[in-house]
Amino acid sequence: MSEPEDSSTGSSVGPFLGALTIIVAVVIAIWLFNIFSGDELTDDQQIARAVSAQNAALQQRNYAEFLVYTCSEEWGEESEILDGQRDSVAQRGERIVERVAGVNVAGDRATAEVTYYFDKDSDTKETVQVDLVRREGVWKVCSTGPR
């Protein structure tokens, strides 16, 4: 009487199922964390975004987007704003926001220390105080910064 041949290679699905279980558990944990964690940005984060977005709108010469992040007292004529930006870029290069710090919020008004530099002279940094107002829940920049 002979023994039946075992053609099995010795592998099983056990380790695969174990790894799959761990991966599924991690994915569920991340999903739950995202659902229950607050997505609300702090005032500091909202202000930094507003400053950066206003600057980006100027660099892209997008007047409509500039208006979204700028308080109405600073709007000016479209051609005036865009011509001024074009002249600034020709003289100093694109303006970059390096950092937004020292945010001080008092109700719907705030100030922030914003450090800018221009790409034609990136070693020369300019830090200016920027005033902001919150209108309808959105922070708006009330200055255009250095040009």
Secondary structure, DSSP 8 states (H G I E B T S, - for coil): ---------S--SHHHHHHHHHHHHHHHHHHHHHHHS-----HHHHHHHHHHHHHHHHHTT-HHHHHHTB-GGG---HHHHHHHHHHHHHHH--EEEEEEEEEEEETTEEEEEEEEEETTEEEEEEEEEEEEEEETTEEEES-----
